[in-house]
Amino acid sequence: MLAPCSLAAGGENLMNAWSDYLRGQAVIADRHSKAMTAADTIKEFADIAESFRQDADAEDKNPTCKH
């Protein structure tokens, strides 16, 4: 498993790599929620997406990587 600080390659800003990853996961969860048919499953994936976004916001405020 990669450490959050190792996700950035090619000169990308290391302090934003983990929050970028989390935001990408939120997009994936949003897409899955739109493909669901049951209301409870739609809400579950929407909640997961929101959780990823909140984690990304928290990471932006206090980055894991302090390079």
C-alpha positions as CSV (number, residue, x, y, z in Angstrom):
1,M,0.0,0.0,0.0
2,L,1.2,3.5,-0.9
3,A,1.7,6.0,1.8
4,P,-0.3,9.2,1.2
5,C,2.9,11.1,0.6
6,S,4.0,8.8,-2.1
7,L,0.9,9.3,-4.3
8,A,2.2,12.4,-6.0
9,A,4.5,11.7,-9.0
10,G,6.0,14.0,-11.5
11,G,6.3,17.0,-9.3
12,E,2.7,17.2,-8.2
13,N,2.2,19.0,-4.9
14,L,2.6,16.4,-2.3
15,M,0.4,18.1,0.3
16,N,-2.6,17.9,-2.1
17,A,-2.2,14.3,-3.3
18,W,-4.2,12.7,-0.5
19,S,-7.1,15.2,-0.7
20,D,-7.1,14.8,-4.5
21,Y,-7.4,11.0,-4.0
22,L,-10.2,11.4,-1.5
23,R,-12.1,13.8,-3.8
24,G,-11.7,11.3,-6.7
25,Q,-13.2,8.6,-4.4
26,A,-16.1,11.0,-3.8
27,V,-16.7,11.3,-7.5
28,I,-16.8,7.5,-7.9
29,A,-19.3,7.1,-5.0
30,D,-21.4,9.9,-6.6
31,R,-21.5,8.0,-9.9
32,H,-22.4,4.8,-8.1
33,S,-25.2,6.5,-6.3
34,K,-26.7,7.6,-9.6
35,A,-26.7,4.1,-10.9
36,M,-28.6,2.7,-7.9
37,T,-32.3,2.1,-8.0
38,A,-33.2,1.7,-4.3
39,A,-33.5,4.9,-2.2
40,D,-31.6,3.5,0.7
41,T,-28.7,2.4,-1.5
42,I,-28.7,5.8,-3.3
43,K,-28.5,7.5,0.1
44,E,-25.8,5.2,1.3
45,F,-23.5,6.0,-1.6
46,A,-24.3,9.7,-1.4
47,D,-23.3,9.6,2.3
48,I,-20.1,7.8,1.4
49,A,-19.3,10.5,-1.2
50,E,-19.9,13.2,1.4
51,S,-17.7,11.5,3.9
52,F,-14.9,11.4,1.3
53,R,-15.4,15.2,0.7
54,Q,-15.3,16.0,4.4
55,D,-12.1,13.9,4.8
56,A,-10.6,15.8,1.8
57,D,-11.5,19.2,3.3
58,A,-9.9,18.1,6.7
59,E,-6.8,17.0,4.8
60,D,-6.5,20.3,3.1
61,K,-6.7,22.1,6.4
62,N,-4.1,19.8,8.1
63,P,-2.1,17.9,5.4
64,T,-0.7,14.5,6.2
65,C,2.5,15.3,4.3
66,K,4.5,18.2,5.8
67,H,7.2,18.5,3.1
